[in-house]
Amino acid sequence: MKYLIHVIRVLVGALFIFSGAVKAIDPLGTSFKMHEYFAAFGSVGMKGFWESMNAVSTPFAVTMIVVEIGAGIALLAGWKPRFTVWVLFAMTMLFTLLTGFTYLSGYCPNTFFAVYSVAMILLLILAAAKFNKQGGRKMFYLSMGILAVYLVLIAQGSAFFGCPFTETKMKVTDCGCFGDFLKLKPWETFWKDIILDVLIFMLLIGVLHIRPVMRSRYNHALVTLGTAGSLLFCLSNYMWGLPVVDFRPYKEGNNIRELRNPVRPETREFVFVYQHTGTGDEREFKMDELDQVDDNWEFVDRIDKLIDPGIPAKINNLFISDEGGNDVTEELLSTEGYSLVVVIYNMKKSRKRPLVTKLNPLAAACEKAGIPFFGICGGDLPVDPFRHEYQTPFQFTTADDIALKTMIRSNPGLMLLKDGVVVKKWHHMYFPKFRKLNKKYFKKDG
């Protein structure tokens, strides 16, 4: 038993550290994902409460990431095993709730949320009885039994929920468990968490077999330094700079114009539906099969049938419009040579000081040198009052804030493009001066 617990301990600890680390690279991405969950929960009930949670989504995301990494380190180190495994169990319940909502809401969202939430809350209460000296083990096994029965029921799918699974019903299509590094299908992430629940359940049973790997003071130091380091790493990837690794399609070196084209276009064809006048059977005829239709067939419908879904473009939500609402996406991305783009996905929350002290002088210098310079902002505020208030010497276009958040994790942020290729991106703390850009890029290119 102790060897099995040791293997599970290493697997679970490593998974938590890995999952937390890839999210720590881009904490704002996790924060934006929490916005999606809050909106989805709000559509089911308590809308006001979930909307208010948006204000603390970033601290919530950072806390969750740090606890995830810290708990993984603590498990590997054998630091306070009972407390550590309980924290891991509570977190997996939270993750299972999120991934379950992501996937199972494809059946009946309201029914799922009510039944699943009650089951998870009951499970947590009963599991907590494990730590009660009187009858704790029996209550704990009872809680696991409830989970097992529930899993058997949901495995029945449509038969249990009373409605068919429809992918478009899912209110959140990606759990964000591994950030933008690894995208899993909703049903894959859900069953992954179920397996994780079982593994941690086994750790709870065999918690006495988890021993510290070092002396107490060294274990304390390892967990403390590891947790503090993960917090500093999180902050460095959004508050003090851009993510150290960019997993998104707008990373440096990518050609935005090319990534807006489908990898493989979808294939469709017209299909004609006819009904046999004698038997009442319906049959689909392709265009080249219409010569088989005789007087025994009566036309019913013509449908546009999807033959091959293809592979969509990696960038499929970028639509940039001017003040008149005209699409200028291709025009801006087709600019020859270098161009600078200011991205402000939320004007209300944007940092105004670097906009005035750094970007305005840079824009003026670029205008003199003939370097195109323009801004793209979200539609949360009227553009003209914003421009006049901060005296921006460049024109603003607008785009969906989701696309802008994907472009750069800084508000505002700056991107240097050349013929549609992302050359360089800057966090608002490190906006460059024209002299440096001219020396490194513009003059060198000329």
Secondary structure, DSSP 8 states (H G I E B T S, - for coil): -HHHHHHHHHHHHHHHHHHHHHHHT-HHHHHHHHHHHHHHHHHHS-HHHHHHHGGGHHHHHHHHHHHHHHHHHHHHHT-SHHHHHHHHHHHHHHHHHHHHHHHHTTT-HHHHHHHHHHHHHHHHHHHHGGGSTTTHHHHHHHHHHHHHHHHHHHTTTHHHHSS---GGG-S-S---TTTTT----HHHHHHHHHHHHHHHHHHHHTGGG---SS-HHHHHHHHHHHHHHHHHHHHHTTTSSS-SS--STTSTT-BHHHHTS-SB--EEEEEEEEEETTT--EEEEEGGGGGG--TTEEEEEEEEEEEE--B--S------B-TT--B-HHHHHT--SEEEEEEES-TTTS-HHHIIIIIHHHHHHHHHHT--EEEEE-TTS-HHHHHHHHT-SS-EEE--HHHHHHH-SSSSEEEEEETTEEEEEE-GGG---HHHHIIIIIHHH-
